[in-house]
């Protein structure tokens, strides 16, 4: 059977070659044929806040494994995410510059990012500071699409990205790698992990990395901040996980991640070296305890800091510093009832903003939350239901909920349908920034419904999901504030618009001997309903295709990333042209534990933009050597 798609996001009268090519990937065996039992599948934590086989996960998701990361040869997290279904990115220059990630057409501020279960991000800008997250510290990544506010609270309109750092297990294991490439890009990282035996075992993993690049000019001549100098960066990071088993199913532990990014950026023709200093600090203490045979309790105290400073040195006031600190206490209880799971959650999150440059932003807000969810399994039937209340000292009480149902026609084919509500809290900038913020701004509210088909027989995977996500009280930025222009010389963000995020997301992959063919296609219409304009920097069509070859010691692949045109402004006047990027990568295991890897990005040296008058990397190569103790 084939999935055939007709959607207004495809320009009338034209049949894209991309659509024809990717559609051919969706051929799957007939439903009636005999299918094998499920083999070992990825475990997904983020979709339900508990480890669950991907076979039983109802939420649309993508898992990027440790093997995927190692073989990709990627040097940045944003570059890795650009290869995934349902994701678009923007960058204000090269690696190290300000970046945004859009899930299913939702804004960067409308998704949550977690590191080992701890929320990160800026309470002033909103969203994660992606450029500060070091790829060498990451073991694997889970991306869950759609509203998850009923599990995670504010800001989970587009989805949740959870990053897992390296975890210790088994005998001691040392890994290390070093690489060098275009723009004098260099990297060096090492990690040590393992676990002791016995009743009171200790798991440990500790990693460190250094990355740097001379870079290229972040801006082009048409940019008001244009400066032809090179804009490079340095990033130093370390992470660790430690878990101690007090007894069987009784564990306490500590996680941390620290990253410091020192990146150059353009601030006009000033001779001074403008720099952005981004620091990410993430700490968590936890206790996981089985209280009875069917009741597991998890208690976690975490603290994360997003420290953002700039130094232009052009004038005495050229330095600025704005920091966000979040402290979170959560208590999660999972109660197994036969084949079902009841989950009860209580959380308290405190956000604090401090600034040496903008006193009006200094402040805090506290959110107290309670939530409950139920996961049901009955033969071919799967169902979930969740309800959460978040009570904020700043913007009041908000209740969100979600329900989902799935039915397995066979072990390989399943249909899903779900509906859920979500909201996004206004940032401190949108509320209080001098000359811009409006203190009466309200949270955005989302309402999503979706349906999908999923196929996986262990050899071939395919999915097709339709979603319809309406966002009310959308916060938009206007150059001239309609409420009080005199009091807002920098414009303002205010609640006025409604947005509608609709689309179809397709993904497929199959193994053909030593080859694996995979592809994705997103046909979407992320639109401001009030103005009937497309949302900024989001395309109607984007997709990926890849062919990989794996023959023992050799792994190699070719990737294609494609995007339609986008607009750099809310009135859809400044066009960002569509683009296609061809990438190559390879990995060669030349001795036990040793491998060479390389990546060639933008092979055809495509000149394209992710943001108007900001430069992107041309044809570039990165090669390196890796050691992993066996």
Secondary structure, 3 states (H helix, E strand, C coil): CCCCCCCCCCCCCCCCHHHHHHHHHHCCCCCCCCCCCCCCCCEECCCCCCCEEHHHCCCCEEEECHHHHHHHCCCCHHHHHCCCCCEEEEECCCCCCCEEEEECCCCHHHEEEEECCEEECCCCCCCCCHHHCCHHHEEEEEEEECCCHHHHCCCCCCEEEEEEECCCCCCCEEEEEEEEEHHHEEEEEEEEEEECCCCCCEEEEEEEEEEEEEEECCECCCCCCCCCCCEEEEEEEEEEEEEEEEECCEEEEEEEEEEEEEEECCCCCCCCCCEEEEEEEEEEEEEEEEEECCEEEEEEEEEEEEEEEEECCCCCCCEEEEEEEEEEEEEEEEEEECCEEEEEEEEEEEEEEEECCCHHHCEEEEEEEEEEEEEEEECCEEEEEEEEEEEECCCEEEEEEEEEEEEECCCCEEEEEEEEEEEECCCHHHHHCCCCCCCCCCCEEEEEEEEEEEEECCCEEEEEEEEEEEEEEEEEEECCCCCCHHHCCCCEEEEEEEEEEEEEEEEEEEEECCEEEEEEEEEEEEEECCCCEECCCCCCEEEEEEEEEEECCEEEEEEEEEECCEECCCCCCCEECCEEEEEEEEEEEEECCEEEEEEEECCCCCCCCCCCCECCCCCEEEEEEEEECC
